[in-house]
Amino acid sequence: MAISNLLIPENIPPHVLRLLPPPQALRHGVRLIPHAWRGRILTKLMNSLVVNALPPETLDFLEQRRLAIEVEDLGLRWVFMGAGGKLQALPVETATEVTIRGKTLDLLLLGSQLEDADTLFFQRRLIMTGDTALGLETRNVLDQLPWERLTPGLRIALNRIARVAQAAHEVRRKSFRE
């Protein structure tokens, strides 16, 4: 099997998908990476791959405003502030105006555009707390991400990782019910 076909869920047998660890199993390993490094890495990735693909004025609403993203099943939290049209990582304990919280799979589905933000928020798979107006503006930006302006490699990687994670989740869920 070609390497390019390895991350296509339809090509991965259920017994192999079942072997993939759920996000909670990765929690302790991910947390070994110092928070400051995780913040810098995520900020650099988001700015270079996503923010740069947006029209310059898109993040004006976030200027000097603080937003937290929490990944519940990994126990991760990042705090960002808009600064000069870019995102800047802040210390995790910084007070925020809005928090968006969800599980790894749901955030991957959102980032890969396999699920839209409205569906995830209305189904309470993503939860927003704090300043509702700021949260809604953030959600609108998420909905308007210019998927086609992201590099093809990033689009393919996000799509395949999200689809494999979703397939593994379904296999684990089915085997749990049996």
C-alpha angles and dihedrals in degrees: 000000000000118000091239089062096052095086097049106106093213089061095050116086116232093244089059093046088052089059093059108101119242114244092257089063090059094049098098095042093051091047090058087073106087113255093236090057093047089050094049093046094048093044092050092048094046094046096045099039105029112016092047089055091057126084107266096250095050095096097041089108089061096053108134090350122123124229128179127206116198126191101201102195093047094043091232129145130181128186119205135183128195111243123171094338093309135090120253123197116233131193110287093241093058113123111250136205096216135014127201112198132184147131123279094253094051093047090049090050089051094047092048092045092235086126126028123234094245092057093048094047096043091049088050091237087124116038128200123199132177127025103025095196092053090045092051092049089051091049090050091053089050089053091049098048105142096237091179092057093057115095113271091238092056093046092050093045094048092046095048096042091049092047093048091047090049092048092048090049091052093048091050091046093050093047090049091055093049 
